[in-house]
Amino acid sequence: WHQALVYDADMEAGQEIGHLSYAKRVLEMADSTAKKAQPDRRTEIQQYMKMLDDQLAKAHNDNSKIYHQPVVQESSLAKVEAAMLAKPSPLPDTTQFLGETELFKTLVPVSISKGAAQYQEQLSALVNAEVEGLKQAADAATNLLLTCNLPGSLEALDTSCEGLPERVKERLNDIQAQGGVESLHQLRQQAQDMGRVDAELLAECGTLINEEEDNDNHLREQFGDKWSRSPSHSINTTLKQECAKFKDTLARANNADKLVEQKLSSKAEGLQRLSRPFAELEAGMRGVVQQQSAATTQSAEKLKALVAQLQQILSQYEKLREKLLGQSSADNATQALLAANAPPLEEVIRVRLAAYDGIRKEIADAKAAQEPCLQAIQEENGRFVASKQENVAIKQREDIIADVDCHVAAYTEIFGNLSEGVQFYLNLQDHVRKLKRNINDFVHARDIEKQDLLSHVTKQFGGMTVDDRPAPAAAAATASAPAPAPAPSQGQHSVAPQPTGPPPGYAPQGYAPPAQQPPAYGAPPQYAQQGQYPGYHQPPPGYMQPPPPQYANPYQAPPPGYGQQPPQGYALGYYPPGPQQQPPPYYNYPPQQQQPPR
């Protein structure tokens, strides 16, 4: 048809008639199909048909009188070329923004992500078991040295040094440089603050989930089967499980903090002494150390060698621990699972975990070498104690060195525990914040879905609106106060006060009010002017105004039988409110529109 208009402008009547005839045949086919498939479209088709017939008659008339061109048959019509509605533009070069990082590197299928998470879980269990084994072995060695007062008892016999050994002085310098016991209190306070922040974030996460679920349950109770979306409790299970898991982790961390707090309190006085000057610590170490026998000296040399061997094993533990953690932190099975000919998940996990057999063997060998060393230390220390000749000076030196060593070890342990706690709470906070973002996205998506469904449901209920549920305090205050008459909203009729006038049924002689017809369904409401009743006309000048219709005011006291089913004629969803009863939450009932008398 549009191509025919083009030929009409170019005065090619033959081509115009051919295209119009083809368009008419297509419209006749559409009209025949619309009779069965889409009857409501026939009116539109008939309008196009009339316009087409007029254009075709005009074209035949012009051709027969003016142009006398042969009519082109449908089979000979030229193909109508497609018109370009928009000119495509080339895509901009984005390679300069990509760099070396693959933007979609972490975007993998769900099955691959779950497989990688399963491998990571088994790897974490393996690494944690090995690290815990190293810690237990190191604690056993440290406890044995403290029990035997080694190497303090050996250093107490050193006649070349009257004060604290250089080893102890170096360690005390390091502790005082870190801030001493005050640094422990600062770390403890920092851990407590971060733990409190984590607890508050988890509480906010739980509140968001519960409020969204309560809101969904309330609307489901209000609308029943009309509220057709998925229940919140059936789709927020994963989020709830994540919150519960983090809460359990936080509770266990709090219990560990209590143990560290008890340890810090029990060692507070001794830890405070570590910050004192060396001269004050060495005040009780003045005296002449008695020369020991050859057997004692020989036993002491053997003990020094065994202690040095044990220290090497402890240093090896720390190196193995760092190596294991470094290897596991860089291990990710995602690329192996994404490979074209990737084996099954169980095989991938088995092969990748087998790569840790070497370092696990090194850990096992180191722990195996520790056992005979500890046994030799115990036996040699027994011979050393039996052959040692003690005096007051030796006893004082041993006691002071042993006390300092004990509290240095306690400081080191507590400092490590608190530092680990701060790092733990920091990592947990990152995970909880990520969880909260996911919950916010979930709640936002559910809120959009709720608004769309509310719009659909309220249209079915005759335009009722749904408000937020009032707060408990506000709801209680509203329930105790008398119900005020709501102000009419835009697009609603206002209820005018009933005037005082003649008794019902009175009318001037000779006057009959004109009969009023009810408005047609779907017609816009007739707004009343000031002093008029909605839907009624004023009587002609010179006549008295007829009495208002005796309809019940919806804002007065309810009629008898209130609480039963509303009579026929009430708008869907409207129930006149009682004097002491508020409408249920989430509803704004529009005032009942009065109907004119018939």
N, C-alpha and C positions, 0 to 999 in steps of 0.2 A: 504494500500500500504506500509506504513512504517512497519507494522507488518510483511508483506511478506518479506521485506528486512531483518528483524530480523531472520526469519526462514531460509532465504538464507544463512545468516552467520552461522547458526547452522546446515546447511546441511540437513534440513527437507524439501525436495522438495515437498512432498505431501501437507503439510500445506501451503507452499509458493504458489503453483499453485491454491489452493482453495481461498486464500485471494486475489490473483491477479485477478482471475475470478470474484470474488465478486466486487472488485474495478472497473473492466471493465464494469460490468453491471450498477453500479452506475453512471459511467461517460457517458454511453450511454443514461441513463435516463436524466442526466443533459444536454446533447447535444440536446436531443429531446425537452426539455423545453426551452432551450436558443433560439431555432429557432423562437419561438413566443414571448418570454418575453424579452430576452436580446441577440439580435443578435451579438452585439459587443463582447460578451464573448466567442463566438464559436471558435475563433482563439486560445484562451488560452486553451480551452477544447480539441481541436484537437491536440495541442502540447502534453498535458498530455496523450492523447489517444495513440499517436505514441510511447512515452516513455514506456507506459504500455504494448503495443503490443510487443515491443522489449524485455522487461523484461520477459513477459509471454512466448515468443518463446524460449528464452534462458533457462527458467525453464523447459519447456517440453523437450527440447533437452537434458539437463543434466539428467533429470529423466529417459528418455528412454534409455540412454546409460550408466548411472552410477548407479543411486540410485534405480530405479525400485520400487518406493514407490507408494502405492495407493493414488489417488487424493482424498482429503477430500472434501465432498460436503458442499455446503453453509450452510445447516441446521445443520451440525455437527461442524462448526467452533467454536472454543473457543472464548468467549467474550473478547474483547480487554479491558484491564483494563486502567483506566484513569491514566495518569502520573502526578505526583505532580511537578508542575512548580516552586512553592515557598513554603518554609516551614513556616507555621504560627508561630508567636511568641506570647506569652501571653501578654495581655495588662498590662501596669504598674499600680501599686496601686496609685491612685490619692486621696485617702481619707485623706492623710496627708496634702494635699494642700487645702482641702475644708474648714476645720474648722467647725464653727457653722453657717456660713453664707451660705444661699442657693443661688447658683450662678444665677439661673433662676427664682428667686422670683418675679422680676418685669416684666418677660416676660409673658404677658397675651394676650388673644385674643383682637382683635381691638374693638369688641362690648363691652367687659368688660372695656377696657380702656376708651372708650367714655362714658359709663355709670358712671364710677367713676369720670370722669371729669365733667359730668353734676351735680352729687351730690356735688362735691367740689365747683362748681360755686354757687349753691344755698346755701351751707353752708357759703361761704365767704360773700354772700349778707346778710345773717342773722347776722353773727358776726359783720360785718361792721356797720349794722344798730344799733345794741345794743351798740357798742363802741361809735358811734357818739352820741347816746342818752345820754350816761354817760358823754361824754365831754361837751355837751350842758348844762346838769344839773350842772356840776361842774363850768362851766364858769358863769352861772347865779348866783350861790352862791358866787363866788369870786367877781363878779362885784358889787353885793349888799353890801358886806363887804367893798369894796373900796369906794363905794358911801357914805356909812354911816361913813367912817373913823374908822372902827372897825377892830381889837381891839385897834387901836392907840389912839382914844379919851378916852378910859378907862384907858390905861396905862399912858396917860398924867396926870391923877389925882393922880397917885401914889406918895405920899409924901416921901416914903422910898427910892426912886431912883431919883437922880438928872439928870443922863445922859440917854443914850439909854436903853430901856428895855433889859433884858437878851435874850428874844426871838429874838429881832432884831439883837443883837450882835452875837448870834449863827449862824443866817442865813448869816450875813455878813462874818463871818469867813469861812463858807463853800464856799461862792462865791469867796473870795480872794484866797482860797486854789485851786480852779479850774482855777485861772488865771485872773479872773475878765473880763473886757470888751475885753481884748486881746484874751481870749479864744473864744469869740464870733466871732471876726474877723478871727481867724484861722479856725474855723468850717465853716464860710461862704466861705473862700477861698478854703477849701477842697471840699465843696459841688460844687462850681463852676468848679473846675478842674475835678471832677468826672463827672459832667454833660457834660462838653466839651468832655471828653473821650467817653461817651455814644453816643453823637451826631456824633463823628467821626466814631465810629464803625457802627452806623446805616447808615451813608453815604457810607461807604465801602460796606455794605451789598447791598444797593440799586445799587451801581455801578456794583458790580459783577452780579447781576440779569440782569440789563439793558444791559451790555456788552454781556452777553451770548445770550440774546434775540435778540439784534441787529445783532450779528454774524449769528445766525440762520436765521433771516429774509433776510440777505444779500445773504447767500448761497441758500436760497429758491428762491430768485429772479434770481440767476445765473443759477441754474439747473432746475427750474420749477418742473414738476411732478417727475423728477428723485430723488428729495430730499423728500424721502417718510417717514421720521420719524415724530413723533408728533411735532407740533409747540410748541415753548417754552412758548408762552403766554397762552397756554391751560393747562400747567402742572406746571407752577410756580405761580399760583394764590394764593395758600396757603402761600407761602413764602412772596409774596407781601403783603398779608393781615397782616401777622405777623409784617412786617416792618412798615406798616401803623399804626398798633395798638401801637407799641412801640413809634413811632414818636408822636402820639397823646398823649400818656402818658407822654413823655418827654416834650411836649409843655405845658401841664397842670402843670407839676412840675416847669417849668421855670416861669410860671405866679405866682405860690405860692412863689417861691424864691424872686420875685420882691416885693411881699407884705411883706415878712419878712425883706427884705432890707429897705423898707420904714419905717417899725416899728423900725428897728435898728438905722436908721438915725435920726428919730424924737426923740428917747430917748437917743441919744449918750451922751449928756452932763450929764444927770442924772445918766446914767449907769457908766460914768467915775467917778462920785463921790463915787460910792460904793467901789472903791479900795482905797479910802483915809483912813488915820488913824481915829480911833474913836474920838480922841480929837478934830480933825478938824471938824468932823460932829456934835459934841456936843457943839461947841463954842457958838452957839446961844441959848442954852437951860439953861443958868444960870439965876436963879431967884427964888423967894419964891412962892411956889404953895399955893393958897388960900384954906383954909379948906372949904369943901362943906357941904351942909345941909344934914339932915338925909334922906330926900326924894330922893335927888340926889344919895346918897350912896346906898340906897335900890334899886333904878332903875339900878345903875351900876352893882350891884350884879346879878340882874336878866339878864341883858345883857350878862354878863360874862358866865352865865350858858347856855344861848341860843347859844352864839357863840361856846362854847365848844361842845354843841350838834351838831351844824352844822359841826364842824371840824370832829367829829366822822363819820358823814354821808359821808363827802368827803373821809375820809380814807377807808370807806367801799366801795365806788365807785372804788377806786384803787385796792382793793383786788378782787372785783367781775370782774373787767376788766382782771386782770392777770389770774384768774381762767378760764374765758371764752376763752381767747387766748390759754392757755395751753391745755384745753380740745379739742379745734378745731384743734390745730396743730398736735395732735396725732390721729385724726380721719381719717380713710381711709376705703372706702366702697369696695375696691377691693376684699378682702377675702369673704365678705358677698355675693358679686355677683358671686364669683367662687364656692360657695357651691353647692353640688349636687342637693338639692331640694330648690334652691334659688327662692324666690317669684319674681314677676315682678319688673322691675326697679322702677316704681312709688311707689310700696309698700315699697321697701327697702329705698327709699329716705324719705318717710313719717315716717317710724318707726325710722330711725336714727335721723332725725331732731326733733322728739318728745322727744329724750333724753335731749334736751336743754331746755325743758319747765321748769324744776326746777330752773336753774340759771336765766332764763328770768323772772321768778316770783320773785326771790330775787331782781333783778335789778328794777323791777317795784315797789316792796314794798319800796325799798330805795328811789326811786324818789318820791313816794307818801308821805313818811315821811318828805321829804325836804320841801314841799309846806307849811304846817302849821308852820314849824320852821322859814321859811323866813318871813311869814306874822307876826309871833310873834316878830321877830327881828325888823321889820319895825315899828310896833306899840310901842314897848318898847323904841326904839331909839328916837322916837318922844317925849315921855314923859321925857326921859333922857336929851335931848337937851333943852327942855322947862324949866326944873328945875335947870339946871346947871348954876352956877355963874362963869363967865369967868373973867380972868385978863390977863395981858400981858404975864406972865410966862406960863400960861396954853395954851394960843394961840400959843406961840412960840413952845412949846413942841408938841402940836398937829400937827402943820404944818410940823415940821421936821420929826416926826414919820410917818406922812401920806406920805410925799415925799419919805422917805426911803422905806416904805411898797410898794408904787406904783412902784418904780423902781426895787425893789426886785422881785415883781410879774412879771414885764416886762422882767427882766433878766431870770427868770425861764421859762417863756413862749417862749422867743426867743431861749434860750439854747435848750429847748425841740424840737422846730421846726427845728433848724439847725441839731441837732443830728438825728432827724427822717429823714431829707433830705439826710444826708450823708449815712445812712443805706439804704434809698430808692435807691439812685444812685448805691450803691454797689450791691444790689440785682438785679437792672435793668441791671447792667453790666454783671452779671452772665448769665441772660437770653439772652442778646444780643450776648454774646460770643457763647453761645450754638446755637443761630440762625445762626451766621456766620459760625460755623462749619458745620451745616446742608447745608447752601448755598454752601460752598466750596465742600462738598461731591456731591451735586447736579451738580455743574458746572464741577467737575472732571468726573463724570459719563457721563454727556452730551458730554464732550470733547472726551472721549474714543469712545462713540457712533458716534460722528462726524467723527473721524479719520477712523473708520471702514467703514462708509458710503462713505466718500470721496474716500477711496481706491477702493471701489466697483464702484462708479460712474465714476471716472477718467479712470478706465479700459474700461468702456463702451464708453468713449469719445476718445479712441485711445491713452491712456497713458499721457494725459494732467495732469499737476500738478497744485495744488492750494496753493497759498501762503497767508500769513496774509495780511489783508488790510493795506496799508501804512497809516502812521499818516497824518493828514491834512496838516501840514507844509511841510512834505516830499513830499506828493502828489502834492502840488502846485508847489514846486520847480522842480519836475520831469516833470510836464506838461509844464512848461515854457521853459525848456531846450530842445534842439534837441535830438531826440531819437538816442542813440548810438547803434551800431551793437552789439547784445549780443554775448558773447563768447560761442562757442559750448561746450556743456556739454558732459560728458562721455557717449559713446554709440551713439553719433550723428555724422553725417558727417560734416566736416568743409567745408565752401564755399571758394574755392581758388580764388584769383584775376584773372581776365581775362587778359591773356597776349596780348601784341601787336604783331602782325604777319601779315601774308598775309590776304587779304580781304576775307570775307565770301565766301564760295563756292570754294576756290582754293584748289587744290590737285595736287601733282606731277604726271606727266604722267606715266601711267602704275601702279599706286598704288590705291588700293581700300581698305579702312579700313574694317577689318572683321566685319561681322554683329554681333551685340550683342543682346542677348535675355534678356528680363526683368527677374529679379530674381523671383523665385517661391514664392508663398504666404507662409508666415511663415518662409522663409529662413533667416538666420542671415545676417545683413548688411555687405557689403564688405567695409572695411576701406581703405581709400586712403592713399597712401604713399606721402611723400613730393614731390611736383612738379607734382603730378598726379591729374586727375579729378576723383571723385568718380564714380565707375562703368565702367570705360573705361580702355582699354589696351593701352600701349605705342606701337607706330609703331616699326617695326624692325629697327635695327641699319642701318644707311645710308639713311634713309628716313626722310623727313621733317615731323614735327608733324602736324597733321591735325588741322584745326581751332576748337576752342571749340564750343559746341552747343550754339545756341543763345536762352538760357533760361533767363527769367527775374530774376534778383537778388532780393531775397525777402527783402533785406535791403536797396535797392535803393528807389527812389521816386515811388509811386504807379502808376500803369498804368491807363489810362483813364477808367472811369467807376467804380473807387474805391468806396466802400460803397454799391454796389449791391451784389447780391448773388454770391459767388465764383464760378468759372467755374468748370465743372466736372473734377475730378482728384485731386483736393486739398484734403489734409488730413482733416478728420473731426475735426472741431474746429479751423482750421487755417485760419486766415485772415491777409493778409500782412498789417503791421502797416503803417500809414501815417506819414509824416514828423513832424507834430505838434500834433499827437494824440498818447497817450500811451495805451497799452493794458489795459483792465479793470482789477481791482484788483482780486487777487486770481487765476490768470492764468499765467503760463509760457509757451509760445508757442514755441515748438521746431522748428528749421529751417526746411523748406520744403525740403524733400529729392528729388533730381533731378532723373528723369527716363532716362535711355539711349534711344537714338533714335532707332526707329525700321527700 
